[in-house]
Amino acid sequence: MPSFDFTSEADLVALKNAVDVASRQIDNRYDFKGTSAKAELNEKDKVIVLWGDSDFQLDQIKDILFPAMEKKEKESVKRLDVQKVQSVSGNKSKQEMKIRDGIDSELAKKIVKMIKDAKLKVQATIQGDAVRVTGAKRDDLQAAIQLVTKSVTDYPIKYGNFRD
């Protein structure tokens, strides 16, 4: 019986590359000379940390970082869980952006319910941080792919691991 998985995994290599590109642009910008403006990726904790002198400067760093991320991996900005701006040592600012990886249980339940409500001839089950869809015909599976990719636009979801 054919099946496939809906997953959502962050490409840490592409994200690291995007942060490096943004860091080089920040280093070269004249208005950032002599400031604490920088962007760092902590791969172990899956967190991007932005440092700056003010909230405005953090917004400027995001304006550099987000297009670089989108260029390396489509919809990667939607994966970020942006935290509040924190004041650090006087007038410096810091902002953390956690990288969400995998499909959380709430979104997985929403996907399963969406597929069941569409009355497609497929079964969807939650398996860890992925959703496995099984059906008798490939056309039914493709209809499920179209339904989910059209409906879930606020989080990057990929489909793969197709088995016949």
Secondary structure per residue as TSV (DSSP state, phi and psi in degrees):
chain	resnum	aa	ss	phi	psi
A	1	M	-	360.0	125.1
A	2	P	-	-65.1	145.0
A	3	S	E	-152.2	163.9
A	4	F	E	-153.7	170.0
A	5	D	E	-119.8	140.2
A	6	F	E	-92.8	125.3
A	7	T	E	-135.1	173.1
A	8	S	-	-154.0	97.2
A	9	E	-	-118.5	136.2
A	10	A	-	-78.2	137.1
A	11	D	-	-88.9	95.2
A	12	L	H	-65.9	-29.2
A	13	V	H	-65.9	-45.1
A	14	A	H	-65.1	-40.1
A	15	L	H	-65.0	-41.3
A	16	K	H	-62.6	-41.8
A	17	N	H	-62.2	-43.0
A	18	A	H	-65.0	-40.3
A	19	V	H	-66.2	-38.5
A	20	D	H	-64.2	-42.3
A	21	V	H	-62.3	-45.1
A	22	A	H	-64.3	-39.0
A	23	S	H	-63.2	-40.7
A	24	R	H	-65.0	-39.3
A	25	Q	H	-65.8	-39.3
A	26	I	H	-63.6	-42.8
A	27	D	H	-62.7	-31.7
A	28	N	H	-88.4	-13.9
A	29	R	-	-75.9	135.1
A	30	Y	G	-66.0	-39.0
A	31	D	G	-73.1	-9.4
A	32	F	G	-101.1	0.1
A	33	K	T	-64.5	132.1
A	34	G	T	77.2	11.3
A	35	T	S	-111.2	175.1
A	36	S	-	-94.7	21.6
A	37	A	-	-70.0	123.3
A	38	K	E	-164.7	161.3
A	39	A	E	-127.5	134.9
A	40	E	E	-130.8	146.8
A	41	L	E	-114.5	122.7
A	42	N	E	-99.7	100.7
A	43	E	T	-68.1	-33.2
A	44	K	T	-65.6	-46.7
A	45	D	T	-90.3	-5.6
A	46	K	T	55.0	58.0
A	47	V	E	-135.3	135.8
A	48	I	E	-102.7	126.7
A	49	V	E	-113.4	126.8
A	50	L	E	-105.6	134.0
A	51	W	E	-118.9	140.3
A	52	G	E	-163.4	175.2
A	53	D	S	-85.9	-19.8
A	54	S	S	-155.3	170.8
A	55	D	H	-63.1	-38.4
A	56	F	H	-60.7	-41.0
A	57	Q	H	-68.5	-35.0
A	58	L	H	-63.4	-39.4
A	59	D	H	-64.4	-37.2
A	60	Q	H	-66.0	-38.3
A	61	I	H	-65.4	-40.2
A	62	K	H	-62.4	-37.6
A	63	D	H	-64.3	-23.9
A	64	I	H	-87.4	-42.1
A	65	L	H	-71.9	-45.6
A	66	F	H	-61.7	-45.3
A	67	P	H	-63.3	-34.4
A	68	A	H	-64.6	-39.1
A	69	M	H	-66.9	-42.6
A	70	E	H	-65.0	-33.0
A	71	K	H	-68.2	-36.1
A	72	K	H	-81.2	-39.3
A	73	E	S	-145.5	120.3
A	74	K	T	-59.2	141.5
A	75	E	T	59.7	21.9
A	76	S	-	-73.7	-22.4
A	77	V	G	-69.7	-30.5
A	78	K	G	-66.6	-19.9
A	79	R	G	-78.3	-15.8
A	80	L	E	-81.0	138.0
A	81	D	E	-107.7	95.4
A	82	V	E	-77.6	125.7
A	83	Q	-	-90.1	173.2
A	84	K	-	-71.4	154.8
A	85	V	-	-73.6	133.6
A	86	Q	E	-113.0	143.3
A	87	S	E	-87.7	132.0
A	88	V	E	-128.4	129.0
A	89	S	T	40.0	75.4
A	90	G	T	87.4	-118.6
A	91	N	T	-101.7	11.5
A	92	K	E	-82.3	152.3
A	93	S	E	-125.7	152.8
A	94	K	E	-142.2	140.7
A	95	Q	E	-139.1	131.7
A	96	E	E	-103.8	143.3
A	97	M	E	-128.8	110.3
A	98	K	E	-80.7	139.7
A	99	I	E	-93.3	114.1
A	100	R	-	-81.5	132.9
A	101	D	-	-127.5	135.0
A	102	G	S	84.9	171.0
A	103	I	-	-96.7	120.3
A	104	D	-	-72.2	163.4
A	105	S	H	-62.5	-34.7
A	106	E	H	-64.9	-45.2
A	107	L	H	-68.2	-36.9
A	108	A	H	-62.8	-42.9
A	109	K	H	-63.0	-39.1
A	110	K	H	-63.3	-41.1
A	111	I	H	-66.1	-45.1
A	112	V	H	-61.9	-43.9
A	113	K	H	-64.3	-40.0
A	114	M	H	-61.9	-42.5
A	115	I	H	-68.7	-39.7
A	116	K	H	-68.7	-38.5
A	117	D	H	-67.9	-26.4
A	118	A	T	-77.0	-8.0
A	119	K	T	55.9	38.0
A	120	L	-	-77.6	154.8
A	121	K	S	-86.7	57.4
A	122	V	E	-137.6	160.0
A	123	Q	E	-115.8	134.9
A	124	A	E	-116.8	130.6
A	125	T	E	-131.3	146.9
A	126	I	E	-88.0	126.9
A	127	Q	E	-129.7	92.0
A	128	G	T	69.5	-119.6
A	129	D	T	-104.5	28.4
A	130	A	E	-136.1	161.9
A	131	V	E	-120.8	118.8
A	132	R	E	-94.5	131.2
A	133	V	E	-115.5	127.5
A	134	T	E	-125.2	138.6
A	135	G	E	-156.3	168.3
A	136	A	S	-80.9	-32.0
A	137	K	S	-120.1	146.2
A	138	R	H	-63.9	-34.7
A	139	D	H	-61.1	-38.9
A	140	D	H	-65.6	-39.8
A	141	L	H	-64.8	-41.2
A	142	Q	H	-65.7	-35.2
A	143	A	H	-64.5	-38.4
A	144	A	H	-65.6	-40.4
A	145	I	H	-61.0	-46.8
A	146	Q	H	-61.9	-42.8
A	147	L	H	-61.2	-48.7
A	148	V	H	-71.6	-43.2
A	149	T	H	-66.9	-29.3
A	150	K	H	-78.3	-33.9
A	151	S	H	-84.8	-39.7
A	152	V	-	-94.8	99.6
A	153	T	-	-112.8	-8.5
A	154	D	S	-94.3	1.8
A	155	Y	S	-149.2	135.9
A	156	P	-	-73.3	119.4
A	157	I	-	-121.1	134.4
A	158	K	E	-115.6	154.1
A	159	Y	E	-122.1	144.6
A	160	G	E	-174.3	-162.5
A	161	N	E	56.2	43.7
A	162	F	E	-71.3	131.7
A	163	R	E	-127.9	138.2
A	164	D	-	-100.0	360.0
